Every structure is written in C-alpha cells, then in structure tokens.
Amino acid sequence: GEESQFVLYARHRDNEGSLRLILDGAPFGGSREFTNVLKNTSYKKSLIVQRGPRMFRYPPLDLVMESACEDASSQINDLTASVFNETKSVSQKLYNRGVGDSAVIEFVQPCPKVEWAGELKRDRNFVVNSNSDNKDNLLVTVFNPNHGEASFQNMTKYRLKKVLLSYRKVGDLHWSIARSNTMELDFTGAEESSYGYTSMKWKLANFVSEGTYEIKIETKCDQLGGPPDIDMFGTSIISGVIDLTLPEQYGQALPLHDTVLLGEELVVVFTEPLRCEKPFTFDLQIIIEGTNYRFDREELQVVCEGRKVGFQIDPTVGIDVEQVIGKTFTVEIGKVGVDSLSNIFDANGNSIENNVKFSKTLANINLDEASSLFKFTLEDIECSDDTVGALADEVKDKIMKLLELDTSDTSRIVLSSMICENGDTVITTTTLLPPSTDGGGRSLRTTSSSSAAVGTERLHSINLFTKLRDLSQEEPRVWNLLSTPEGRRVFAEEENSGNDRNGFIFHVSDLKIIPSVSDTKAMLTTGSDRLDEEEELYKFASSRKVGGDQPKEMITKKTDRRAIVHEIEMHEDAMIEGMQKNFALELKEGRRREEQIINEMRMQEEQGRQREEEMMGEMKMLHIELLVVTLACIGISLAALMHLKK
C-alpha cells in the first residue's frame, strides 16, 4: 500500500554503563512505533545518546527498524508477528570511534583529576626552614585517583598534556610554574607507583626567594573549548613558608640605661616574630653576682609576645631586697646548658644561632625614701560592689594592726581600686609610703613593749611589706594545724605560750618598688641622647606579623643594617653641618637684634634723662614763684599789722 507501520528499537538489553537514549526529546528505553509512514518519503529523527554516570567508553549500539507486523511488541500487530519466518528488518550499528571489532561509543572525558598526597595532604601546609633536611628542595607527592585505568604518563596518549605544580607569593595574582632543576615540574614525566602515587622535588634554591607562598597542582589537556573542567583540573590551594633566615637580637636590651629597678621589666627585641606558645621553648637564667640568687625561667615573670621577650624578677617571692640592690646581674636567654634542647625559635621554627647575654645593675636606691605598691587581698569579709568602698577604713585598720603601726602613721597607708569578689573577698591596691620627714615622722610605735624592741620604728616600706608577706604565709599553717587532732594540740600549746593570731586571712602579691624622685632621676632615667632609640625599640618590639595573607615581614641582614646606619650617619653629618650654619646665622641675627634693643634702650634712657631735667627746671621755677608769692604775702601782712597799730 501507500503507507505502513514500523517499529524502531535499540539492541542493548544489558546496557552495562547505563547509557541513556532520547528520541525526539522523549526517553527511548524500549521501542518506538511509527504509523502512517508513507512510501518513498524521507523522515528525520533526532536521537541523543547520553553517557552514564561512570563510564566514558561503551560498546556500539544496534539500531533496528522493522515492520510493525513483524514486531511482537507492537500493540496493533502482535498477533501477526508469529507468521513471519523471515524478517525484513534493517539494522544499523551506532558508534563514533574505531571500526569493526574495535568500534566503540566514546564520550569526551574531562581533564583527569589529581589529588594531594603525603605530608602536604596531611598537614595542609609546608615550612622550609634552617632545620629542614633539604633546604634546597621540597618533596611534593600527588595521587592519581584514576590509576586503575591509566597512569598519568599513559594518559598523555590521549588528551592529557601536563600535570604541573604552580606557586605564587601570597598577595600576588600571577601563578608561576615550579621547576625541577631546569625543567618544569611535570608529574607525567615521573614514575608512578602501582598505587597511583608520584613524587618529585620542587627546586627552591636559586629559583624561589623566601616568603609566604600558595601552591596547587593542575592537569592540563587539549583545548576543546568546553566547560573549564573539560580542559583542566586544579587541586585545592595549600599555603606554606620558605624562611631560612635565623632570628637575631635587635638592638640592646631595654631599658637602655645600665641601672634598673628590682622588679622592673627587661625586654629583649628580635628581628622576627617568635614562637611564643606555652610552654616556652627557650631557657632563661638570671644570676645576681655576689649572692646565692639564681633564677630560671619558671621562677621569673616571663612574657613572650610578637618580637619580644619580656621578664622581671618578682620581688614578692622572698628575695632580700637590701642584699641585692647595687649588685650586678647577668642574663642569658636561649639554650642554657649543654644538655638543653630549648632555644629561641622564630614563628617558622628557625633557632637563634647564639644565646642572648647581657648584664645590668640593680639600682642602689635609698629604701628609706622608697614606697611599696602591692595587691592586698582580704578574705572572709562580707562585701558587695555597692558597699566595698565603705570598707576602706576597716581594711586599713587591719593593715595597721598587722604592722603594729601607730595611729599617727595612718597616712602612710594609701588604698585604691577596691573591688569585691564573690561577696566575701576584698582586693585593693595598697601603697606603703616612706616615713614622713615633715614632723609627722613617727613611723611606728616607740613604746618599750616587746614589739618595739626589734627596732621596727625604723622599718622602711619594703620591710613593712616583707612583714605582711611573712604574716600571710603564717595563716595557712594555722588552718593546717586545725585540720588534725595533733595539729590542734600544737595550736593550743602555741596559743597558751602567748602567740598573737590575726583572726583573718589575707594575701599580698605583685610588689612594685617605687623609688624616690631623686633616685629615679639619678639612676633610672635614660639619657636624652638615647630616648629616641629606646622609643623606636619599644615600638618595634610591639610590631608583629599581621595576617596569614600578608607577606612575611623580614628584617634586613646585618650588612644591610650597617649600610643603612652608615647612610644615616652621613645624613646626620650633613644635618649637623646645616644646623651649625643655621645656628651661626641665628646667632648673628640675635646679636644684631640685641644691639638694636640696647640702642633703643639707650635712646629711651637719654629721652628719660632729658624729660627729668626739664621737670627739674619746671620745679625750680615753681619754687621761685612760690617764694615770691610767700614774700609778697609776708610784706602785705606786715603792712597791714603796722597800719592797725597806728
């Protein structure tokens, strides 16, 4: 007839890779029946073959077109299909690569993936420093997730071109290709293990300068103009540091004056930010010469922050102040002792080459004129934020009682910054002033009692603090005695012997010795010629590395610093010469002005003398006129008198 019915279907029952067929925009999973197909007429149909979720290569498909009368799946003609002994169907093999038995349906694969491996994957960063086993190279290991199908080297037979390591300094936009010796670091040229791992050395020496970097691995394939992941693939970015510069001491220990106060903070500044995590990695030792005092880091108050190490001797811990003042002490920081594993490290793990060593002298201040400032803590006293200020007199009375001070010495105790903690503890900053010298100088009792026999009337403020500290350490012993039967017996015996008990618990801490103004000026003040240098060192000590995305701050090497200093000295010479010239001109101008002022003063003096002479002449004239008038009056009076007598 002029028209007929046909059925189209694909022969892929197994469909191992889950290919998906779409015919004319609709899923084509089984067969498609076409009716009213005219004789000698061409029809165009659109068949789309989509790959499955995993594979990129599939066996070819057989597309079969046959009469609906022959097709058993036809709903209209299924009864007639069984009578056809010989089929008249037409088959067409569908493929896009290869011929014959090698024909396949192959889809374009994205550029192969690559992953980090080894220490870079584990740590997600890298550090190359002076302690690295290999300072000239960094070992980079990558993983081929498709190693079961092919190695990176074999993939180059298809689309893959290179597997490269790229790097850039933090803050830069442009990426550079890493090198292995003189060649690009390309993992397709290295041997890959059966497990898919490849390792190569990134050449750093003479190619990569010190700094903070970002690195990534990229695969590059033939350009097809498709989506970005079709032509290339990149790993996540890893950051790291290349730092081979050792930290050094920067300038002299602060403060710059050689004489320091006991308890004053000493600061050592370094050229780079330090590793300051606790526990500290460095040793620190102070030895006071001529005494048995030797302090290690654990016995000192130590601060490590940014580029500085600050420390101080805590005078609260029982040091004899009168014994050590005026003594020289030595400081050593770094690796102290042959067996020590400690040292000063910068933030990237470089250790200082030589220990920091210096000496200073504890100021021999006049303790009789010094004050002591400390924190006084009183326990088991009911308080609140609203009422703590009203407790000042009570706290002062307790301190007076502890020190056995006379009521006339109340002014020696100054309380400030009183706070209440937990409703039962008062903490106040306390200052003990030196004995008064203006007539109110009866510092302590001068009675004949046993308390006065010790000579306490001459105790300075430091000794008063020592007495408070010793008394505060006695209180815990009392409570320990009361906690056991044997202890209570000892306590009772001591009570019967007449020992006084305070009846309250207190603590003292954070002692600071405040010297007199005269001692401060004489021994504890940096010379005016070094104030600017000291200020700059303190400012530099407080600077630090700002953020991970900022380049690492590096300080110039010694040779560079010497060159800078030389240049500064040259500029200083020029500045001094200019200042001298300006001074000479100003001096000449000053002399000219001085002469001008003297001349003006002389003229004014001459004018004043002339005015004085004129005034004297006028006065003489007035005197003469007054004399004439007086004589005239006398003559008239005599004439009148003579007339009256007649």
Secondary structure in CASP SS format (residue, H / E / C, confidence):
PFRMAT SS
TARGET T0000
AUTHOR 0000-0000-0000
METHOD secondary structure of the structure
MODEL  1
G C 1.00
E C 1.00
E E 1.00
S E 1.00
Q E 1.00
F E 1.00
V E 1.00
L E 1.00
Y E 1.00
A E 1.00
R E 1.00
H C 1.00
R C 1.00
D C 1.00
N C 1.00
E C 1.00
G C 1.00
S C 1.00
L C 1.00
R E 1.00
L E 1.00
I E 1.00
L E 1.00
D C 1.00
G C 1.00
A E 1.00
P E 1.00
F C 1.00
G C 1.00
G C 1.00
S E 1.00
R E 1.00
E E 1.00
F E 1.00
T E 1.00
N E 1.00
V E 1.00
L E 1.00
K C 1.00
N C 1.00
T C 1.00
S C 1.00
Y C 1.00
K C 1.00
K C 1.00
S C 1.00
L E 1.00
I E 1.00
V E 1.00
Q E 1.00
R C 1.00
G C 1.00
P C 1.00
R C 1.00
M C 1.00
F C 1.00
R E 1.00
Y E 1.00
P C 1.00
P C 1.00
L E 1.00
D E 1.00
L E 1.00
V E 1.00
M E 1.00
E E 1.00
S E 1.00
A C 1.00
C C 1.00
E C 1.00
D C 1.00
A C 1.00
S C 1.00
S C 1.00
Q C 1.00
I C 1.00
N C 1.00
D C 1.00
L C 1.00
T C 1.00
A H 1.00
S H 1.00
V H 1.00
F C 1.00
N C 1.00
E C 1.00
T C 1.00
K C 1.00
S C 1.00
V E 1.00
S E 1.00
Q E 1.00
K E 1.00
L E 1.00
Y C 1.00
N C 1.00
R E 1.00
G C 1.00
V C 1.00
G H 1.00
D H 1.00
S H 1.00
A C 1.00
V E 1.00
I E 1.00
E E 1.00
F C 1.00
V C 1.00
Q C 1.00
P C 1.00
C C 1.00
P C 1.00
K C 1.00
V C 1.00
E E 1.00
W E 1.00
A E 1.00
G H 1.00
E H 1.00
L H 1.00
K H 1.00
R H 1.00
D H 1.00
R C 1.00
N E 1.00
F E 1.00
V E 1.00
V E 1.00
N C 1.00
S C 1.00
N C 1.00
S C 1.00
D C 1.00
N C 1.00
K C 1.00
D C 1.00
N E 1.00
L E 1.00
L E 1.00
V E 1.00
T E 1.00
V E 1.00
F E 1.00
N C 1.00
P C 1.00
N C 1.00
H C 1.00
G C 1.00
E C 1.00
A C 1.00
S C 1.00
F H 1.00
Q H 1.00
N H 1.00
M H 1.00
T C 1.00
K C 1.00
Y C 1.00
R C 1.00
L E 1.00
K E 1.00
K E 1.00
V E 1.00
L E 1.00
L E 1.00
S E 1.00
Y E 1.00
R E 1.00
K E 1.00
V C 1.00
G C 1.00
D C 1.00
L C 1.00
H C 1.00
W C 1.00
S E 1.00
I E 1.00
A C 1.00
R E 1.00
S E 1.00
N C 1.00
T C 1.00
M E 1.00
E E 1.00
L C 1.00
D E 1.00
F H 1.00
T H 1.00
G H 1.00
A C 1.00
E C 1.00
E C 1.00
S C 1.00
S C 1.00
Y C 1.00
G C 1.00
Y E 1.00
T E 1.00
S E 1.00
M E 1.00
K E 1.00
W E 1.00
K E 1.00
L C 1.00
A C 1.00
N C 1.00
F C 1.00
V C 1.00
S C 1.00
E C 1.00
G E 1.00
T E 1.00
Y E 1.00
E E 1.00
I E 1.00
K E 1.00
I E 1.00
E E 1.00
T E 1.00
K E 1.00
C E 1.00
D C 1.00
Q C 1.00
L C 1.00
G C 1.00
G C 1.00
P C 1.00
P H 1.00
D H 1.00
I H 1.00
D H 1.00
M E 1.00
F E 1.00
G E 1.00
T C 1.00
S C 1.00
I C 1.00
I E 1.00
S E 1.00
G E 1.00
V E 1.00
I E 1.00
D C 1.00
L C 1.00
T C 1.00
L C 1.00
P C 1.00
E C 1.00
Q E 1.00
Y C 1.00
G C 1.00
Q C 1.00
A C 1.00
L E 1.00
P C 1.00
L C 1.00
H C 1.00
D C 1.00
T E 1.00
V E 1.00
L C 1.00
L C 1.00
G C 1.00
E C 1.00
E C 1.00
L E 1.00
V E 1.00
V E 1.00
V E 1.00
F E 1.00
T C 1.00
E C 1.00
P C 1.00
L E 1.00
R C 1.00
C C 1.00
E C 1.00
K C 1.00
P C 1.00
F C 1.00
T C 1.00
F C 1.00
D E 1.00
L E 1.00
Q E 1.00
I E 1.00
I E 1.00
I E 1.00
E C 1.00
G C 1.00
T C 1.00
N C 1.00
Y C 1.00
R E 1.00
F E 1.00
D E 1.00
R H 1.00
E H 1.00
E H 1.00
L C 1.00
Q E 1.00
V E 1.00
V E 1.00
C E 1.00
E E 1.00
G C 1.00
R C 1.00
K E 1.00
V E 1.00
G E 1.00
F E 1.00
Q E 1.00
I C 1.00
D C 1.00
P H 1.00
T H 1.00
V H 1.00
G C 1.00
I C 1.00
D C 1.00
V H 1.00
E H 1.00
Q H 1.00
V H 1.00
I C 1.00
G C 1.00
K C 1.00
T E 1.00
F E 1.00
T E 1.00
V E 1.00
E E 1.00
I E 1.00
G E 1.00
K C 1.00
V C 1.00
G C 1.00
V C 1.00
D C 1.00
S C 1.00
L C 1.00
S C 1.00
N C 1.00
I C 1.00
F E 1.00
D E 1.00
A C 1.00
N C 1.00
G C 1.00
N C 1.00
S E 1.00
I C 1.00
E C 1.00
N C 1.00
N C 1.00
V E 1.00
K E 1.00
F E 1.00
S E 1.00
K E 1.00
T E 1.00
L E 1.00
A C 1.00
N C 1.00
I C 1.00
N C 1.00
L H 1.00
D H 1.00
E H 1.00
A C 1.00
S E 1.00
S E 1.00
L E 1.00
F E 1.00
K E 1.00
F E 1.00
T E 1.00
L E 1.00
E E 1.00
D C 1.00
I C 1.00
E C 1.00
C C 1.00
S C 1.00
D C 1.00
D C 1.00
T C 1.00
V H 1.00
G H 1.00
A H 1.00
L H 1.00
A H 1.00
D H 1.00
E H 1.00
V H 1.00
K H 1.00
D H 1.00
K H 1.00
I H 1.00
M H 1.00
K H 1.00
L H 1.00
L H 1.00
E C 1.00
L C 1.00
D C 1.00
T H 1.00
S H 1.00
D H 1.00
T H 1.00
S H 1.00
R H 1.00
I E 1.00
V E 1.00
L E 1.00
S E 1.00
S E 1.00
M E 1.00
I E 1.00
C E 1.00
E E 1.00
N C 1.00
G C 1.00
D C 1.00
T E 1.00
V E 1.00
I E 1.00
T E 1.00
T E 1.00
T E 1.00
T E 1.00
L E 1.00
L C 1.00
P C 1.00
P C 1.00
S C 1.00
T C 1.00
D C 1.00
G C 1.00
G C 1.00
G C 1.00
R C 1.00
S C 1.00
L C 1.00
R C 1.00
T C 1.00
T C 1.00
S C 1.00
S C 1.00
S H 1.00
S H 1.00
A H 1.00
A C 1.00
V C 1.00
G C 1.00
T H 1.00
E H 1.00
R H 1.00
L C 1.00
H C 1.00
S H 1.00
I H 1.00
N H 1.00
L H 1.00
F H 1.00
T H 1.00
K H 1.00
L H 1.00
R H 1.00
D H 1.00
L H 1.00
S H 1.00
Q H 1.00
E H 1.00
E H 1.00
P H 1.00
R H 1.00
V H 1.00
W H 1.00
N H 1.00
L H 1.00
L H 1.00
S C 1.00
T C 1.00
P H 1.00
E H 1.00
G H 1.00
R H 1.00
R H 1.00
V H 1.00
F H 1.00
A H 1.00
E H 1.00
E H 1.00
E H 1.00
N H 1.00
S C 1.00
G C 1.00
N C 1.00
D C 1.00
R C 1.00
N C 1.00
G C 1.00
F C 1.00
I C 1.00
F E 1.00
H E 1.00
V E 1.00
S E 1.00
D E 1.00
L E 1.00
K E 1.00
I E 1.00
I E 1.00
P C 1.00
S C 1.00
V H 1.00
S H 1.00
D H 1.00
T H 1.00
K H 1.00
A H 1.00
M H 1.00
L C 1.00
T C 1.00
T C 1.00
G C 1.00
S H 1.00
D H 1.00
R H 1.00
L H 1.00
D H 1.00
E H 1.00
E H 1.00
E H 1.00
E H 1.00
L H 1.00
Y H 1.00
K H 1.00
F H 1.00
A H 1.00
S H 1.00
S C 1.00
R C 1.00
K C 1.00
V C 1.00
G C 1.00
G C 1.00
D C 1.00
Q C 1.00
P C 1.00
K C 1.00
E C 1.00
M C 1.00
I C 1.00
T C 1.00
K C 1.00
K H 1.00
T H 1.00
D H 1.00
R H 1.00
R H 1.00
A H 1.00
I H 1.00
V H 1.00
H H 1.00
E H 1.00
I H 1.00
E H 1.00
M H 1.00
H H 1.00
E H 1.00
D H 1.00
A H 1.00
M H 1.00
I H 1.00
E H 1.00
G H 1.00
M H 1.00
Q H 1.00
K H 1.00
N H 1.00
F H 1.00
A H 1.00
L H 1.00
E H 1.00
L H 1.00
K H 1.00
E H 1.00
G H 1.00
R H 1.00
R H 1.00
R H 1.00
E H 1.00
E H 1.00
Q H 1.00
I H 1.00
I H 1.00
N H 1.00
E H 1.00
M H 1.00
R H 1.00
M H 1.00
Q H 1.00
E H 1.00
E H 1.00
Q H 1.00
G H 1.00
R H 1.00
Q H 1.00
R H 1.00
E H 1.00
E H 1.00
E H 1.00
M H 1.00
M H 1.00
G H 1.00
E H 1.00
M H 1.00
K H 1.00
M H 1.00
L H 1.00
H H 1.00
I H 1.00
E H 1.00
L H 1.00
L H 1.00
V H 1.00
V H 1.00
T H 1.00
L H 1.00
A H 1.00
C H 1.00
I H 1.00
G H 1.00
I H 1.00
S H 1.00
L H 1.00
A H 1.00
A H 1.00
L H 1.00
M H 1.00
H H 1.00
L H 1.00
K H 1.00
K C 1.00
END
